[in-house]
């Protein structure tokens, strides 16, 4: 800790000490806008609402992992993101990636100032894969298109649950909610409420090679009726039932 303090510029230490509430701004004061800091936002789902700047998945990671990032002026945040970008690009060399979100996309996502959707998701996959000892679940929340998604649906839900559960608003990556206090049952209840509000959830799907007969038998063993359901719909319903059952039992 002493080494970290000695490495910090004295001017920054003075700023942090004299602006302990994080209100320091560079340049002229700005009028309050809809993208206010967390303390200016009403909690959503009983979770603190964090507004992320710069708008980037890596900024979201630093916001929750590094308290210094929150109180730093914008130029220092940019520097911290640059340092973290190099670190994460090096980490990617030892990680496995799913076919859709490749290592190349992750490297591009960390390096881009404004990553596209595939690049951003690949970078977030890297964060999920890197934190297997302290498992992280990203929940992608899109309130414009009313969709909810998970990055690596083939391994969702994770056996043993999650120690970190973060809800991030996509595709702008500008809002973040820390739901790490939630259990799997809390997550399933939250998802059900979003479905009731009209959100479409991208559930993990059964393999396309699975037969209707096998899926129907598995679905009906869970006390659901598979009568008059098409194969595509059955894949969706069975995927949902299995995921929700695993979440509730975590």
N, C-alpha and C positions, 0 to 999 in steps of 0.2 A: 504493500500500500504506500510506503514511504517513497519507493522508487517512482510510482505513478504520480504522486503529488509533486516530486522534484522535477518530473519531466514536463509538467504543465506550465505554460506561460503565467507569470505572476499577474498579468493583466486579466487573464481569464479567471484566476482564483478570486481576484477582487470582484469581478463581475458576478460570479456565482455567490460570493458571500454577501454582496450588497443587494442582490436580486434573487434571494432564495426562493421566491415564489415563481420564478421562471418568466418574469414579465419583461426582461430586457429585450429591446428591439434595436436593430441596426437601421439608421436613417430616420426619416420622419415617422412619427406615430401614425398607424393606419387605423382607419375607421373600422369598427367591429363589423365582421362579415359573417356569412353563414358557415364559413370554414374557420371557426374559432377554435381555440385550444380546448383541451379536455374540460378544464374547469368552467368553461362557458357553455358546455353542452349538457342538456338534460340526459341523464342515464337512460339507455335503451336496454330493455330486457333485464333491468336491475344490474347492468354492467356499465362501468365507466366508458364513455365515448371518447376515444382518442382521435384527434385530427392529425394526420401525418404530413409532414413537410420535410424534404421534398416528397412528391408522390411517387413512391417506388417501393417494391417489396422489401428491398434491403433496408430502406429507411424504417419500415415497420419492424423489422427484426431488431435494429439498433434501438428503436424507441422503447421496446420492452426489455431488451437485454443490457442496455448501457444507460444508467441514469444521467451521466454526463451529457449524452446526446440530447436529452430533453431540454436542458437548460442552456445549451450552447447557441450562440448566434449563428445565423445562416452560413457565413463563410467557413466556420469551423465544422459545421455539420457536413458541408460538402467535402471537406478534407477527410473527415472520419469515414464518409461513404467511400471515398477514393481508396483509402487504406483497406477498408473492409472488402472492397471489390477484388483487390489483388489476393487477399487471403482466401476468399471464397472461390475464386477461379483456380487457385492451387488445390483446394479441397476437392473440387470436381474431378480431379484426375483419379481419385481413389473411390469414387462412388459409381454405383450402377444406376442406370436410368431406364425407364420404360420406353417402349418403341416410339410412342407419340412425342414425348418430351425428351429429346436427345441431349447428350452432353454438350454438343455444339450449340444448341438453343440456350442451354443454361449459361454457358460462357458468354454468349451474346447478351442474355438478359442481365447478367451482373454488370457487363460493361456498358450497356446502353443507358443514356440519360432518360430516354422515354421508351422502354421496351414494349414491343407489341405483345399481344395476348399470349401467344405461344412461348415467347421468350420469358415473360414474367412468370408464367406457370412452371416452366422448366427450372427457373432459378428457385422457386418455392419448393419444387420437388427436391432439389439439392438440400435445402434446409431440413425437410422432412427426413431424408435419408441420412443426413449427418447426425441427427439427434436421436438415433435409435435407442441409445442408453437412457435418454430422457425424452420419451416419445412425444412428438408434436403432431397435432392434427390441425391443418388449415381448413376452415370452412369458408367457401367462396360465396359471398352474399351479394346478389345483384338486385337492388330494389327498383331498378328501371325496367328490366325485362322480367322481373319477378321469378328468378331462378336461384337455386341453391346447388352447389356442386362440391365435389371432393377431388383432390388432385389425382391420387393414385387409387382409383376405385377397385382395382383388383385385390388390394390388400386392406380395403375398408369394410368393416371396422377392424382395427388391429386387435389381435389376441392380447389380452391383458390390459386393454384400455390405454389411456393417454395421460401423461403428466402435464402436458401443455395443450390447451385448446384455444385457438385464436380464430376469431371471425373477422374477415377482412372484406371490405366492400370493393367489388370489382365492377368494371375494369379500370377504374381510376386509381385504386390503391390509396385512397385518401382518408378512409376511416377504419378504425381498428377497435375490436372489443376483446378483452382478455377473459375467456370463459374457463380458465384452468381450474376453477373451484367446482365446475360441473362434473357430475358423474355421467356414465353412459345413459342412465335413465333420464337425467336432465336434458341431455342432448336429444334423445328420442322424443321427449315431450315438447321441446322447443321446435323440432322439425315438424311435428304434427300440427302445432299452432301455425306455423308458416304455411303449411299445406292448406289448412282451413282458411287462411287469408288469401289463397289463390296462387301461392308459389308452386312452381314445378321443380321437383327434386330429381337430379340426375343420379339415380341409384345404380349400384353395380349390377351389371347384367349377367345372366346365365350365358354360358357359351352358345354360340349360334349353332353348334353341332348337337346340342342337347335335344332330345326328342320330346314331343308333346306328352307322350305316355309317361316318361320318366319325370318330367317336370310336374305333370298333373298329380302323380302319386306323391311327390314330395310336398307339393302345395296343400293337398288334401290331408296329408299327415299332420299339417299344422292347423287343422280345423278350418280350412278355407275351401270354398267350392271352386272347382276348375271348369264347371260346365259352361259350354258356349263361349269360351274365352279363346281368342286367336293365339297363335304361337308367340307373336311379338308382344302382345299384351301380357301373356303368361310369363314371359321372360322378365318383364318389368315388375309384375306383381310378386313373383317369387323372389326376385332380387331384393325388393323392398322388404318383404316379410322376413327374409333371412338376416338382412342388415339390422332391422329394427329389433329382431329377437336377440341378436348378439349384443347390441348396445344395452338393452334392458338387463341382460344377464351379466354385464361386466361389473 
